[in-house]
Amino acid sequence: MNKNYRLITKIEGIKELNCLNDISKKLKELGAINVIFEYSLDIINIDYIGNEEEANKYYLALAELGYTLDRLAVFNLDEVYS
């Protein structure tokens, strides 16, 4: 059963706002519902519907774009916010 998940990862290498648009576009093409940047902390939150393992496709897409990443968490939003 598909559920609401969030991937939180540290991301390095964003040099300008245009990068944020490219990242958001790519992740949404893969199925992300929300992409939230915490620019001052170099953190990106990616919300998607699926399962925990699907976080890998978003993580790999960011790595393929050339960003340095450090996965912080993947969790079911329904369990955390219910």
C-alpha positions as CSV (number, residue, x, y, z in Angstrom):
1,M,0.0,0.0,0.0
2,N,1.3,3.4,-0.9
3,K,1.8,6.0,1.8
4,N,3.0,9.5,2.2
5,Y,6.7,9.6,2.8
6,R,9.3,12.3,3.2
7,L,13.0,12.1,2.3
8,I,15.2,14.6,4.1
9,T,18.8,15.0,2.8
10,K,21.6,17.4,3.2
11,I,22.6,18.7,-0.2
12,E,25.8,20.6,-1.2
13,G,26.6,22.3,-4.5
14,I,23.6,24.6,-5.0
15,K,25.1,27.7,-6.4
16,E,22.1,29.7,-7.5
17,L,18.4,29.9,-7.5
18,N,18.2,28.4,-11.0
19,C,19.6,25.1,-9.5
20,L,16.6,25.0,-7.2
21,N,14.2,25.2,-10.1
22,D,16.1,22.4,-12.0
23,I,16.1,20.2,-8.9
24,S,12.4,20.7,-8.2
25,K,11.5,20.0,-11.9
26,K,13.5,16.8,-12.0
27,L,12.1,15.5,-8.7
28,K,8.5,16.3,-9.7
29,E,9.0,14.5,-13.0
30,L,9.9,11.4,-10.9
31,G,6.7,11.8,-8.9
32,A,7.6,14.1,-6.0
33,I,4.6,15.9,-4.6
34,N,6.4,18.7,-2.7
35,V,10.0,19.8,-2.8
36,I,11.0,22.1,0.1
37,F,14.4,23.7,0.3
38,E,15.8,24.9,3.6
39,Y,18.5,26.9,1.8
40,S,20.3,28.2,4.9
41,L,20.7,24.7,6.2
42,D,21.5,23.0,2.9
43,I,18.6,20.6,3.4
44,I,16.0,19.4,1.0
45,N,12.7,17.8,1.9
46,I,11.1,15.6,-0.7
47,D,7.5,14.4,-0.2
48,Y,6.2,11.6,-2.3
49,I,3.6,8.8,-2.3
50,G,5.0,5.3,-2.3
51,N,7.1,3.2,0.0
52,E,10.3,3.8,1.9
53,E,12.5,2.2,-0.7
54,E,11.3,4.6,-3.4
55,A,13.4,7.4,-1.7
56,N,16.4,5.9,-3.5
57,K,15.2,7.1,-6.9
58,Y,15.0,10.7,-5.7
59,Y,18.4,10.4,-3.9
60,L,20.0,9.0,-7.0
61,A,18.5,11.6,-9.2
62,L,20.1,14.4,-7.1
63,A,23.4,12.5,-7.2
64,E,23.2,12.2,-11.0
65,L,22.7,16.0,-11.2
66,G,26.1,16.4,-9.5
67,Y,25.1,17.3,-5.9
68,T,26.9,16.0,-2.8
69,L,24.3,14.4,-0.5
70,D,24.0,13.0,3.0
71,R,20.7,11.2,3.6
72,L,19.3,12.3,7.0
73,A,15.9,10.5,7.2
74,V,13.1,8.8,5.4
75,F,9.8,8.5,7.2
76,N,6.0,8.0,6.8
77,L,4.4,11.3,7.2
78,D,1.1,9.8,8.2
79,E,2.7,8.0,11.2
80,V,4.6,11.1,12.4
81,Y,1.8,13.7,12.0
82,S,-1.2,11.6,13.1
